[in-house]
């Protein structure tokens, strides 16, 4: 039965922790995305998904037991069917892992920033009602970056603008850092009629022992409070660190990577947050009481890396907004 050997073993559940790094992988081919996509998830829905998959597993085990009493032809048929089902079970396991990651992360975020999510929920409901003017207004609100003061604009020639970004990191893997730098810089380029814009990252390596001079330094594999950890870094630069359940960022401050594969474009999107941009999509919620929240996402698709992390591009407008934001700070 050669098919079995070609089938990969079930994926190990991802174990996250301090100094655990993801693989940075090429972006998937872009799919056709509807103009406005909605997506909802919750613990009860995830549990129902798990229950459904357990039923399929029980059925597969049952089928396997039939092999004992079957003739050769019937055995071949059962085994072939089990191989097909095995592949779809593995795909579902990956999806369930993703749902668990999303839930862990966003359920907590809503508890921590309830007021902001209340506002976003109002926007979500307005957007769903289809009032186009509202959508326009929302895009403007989300488009104003909170530019951090550590960005520096280097304009050696009138038609070339380079934004210099110092980034402190306690990641020791130089190969990972090189790929991260290249991926972000390749994405963060734009050109309009008479100016080309680009980004230059300068990593500043810091030792974890220097971040925690007294004690309390995390060890590889530790589960850490990312915000508290990021607060140990100098403030005259951004931060790139590890230990997240799920790669995410804090506007104007840090990117924390998790273990799951990281698309280059997603990394560039997260880095957009460090530059001061908020998400161009809206995340609201419904309170489910003891069962947590139902999380509601609304993605308006524009060709904008902050609205569409999987397909969007960096536009000259992003750089213009950055330059305007920097002028405001310097004034
Ligand atoms: Zn984002």
Boltz pocket constraint, residues with backbone or C-beta under 6 A from the ligand:
constraints:
  - pocket:
      binder: B
      contacts: [[A, 269], [A, 270], [A, 273], [A, 278], [A, 279], [A, 306]]
      max_distance: 6.0
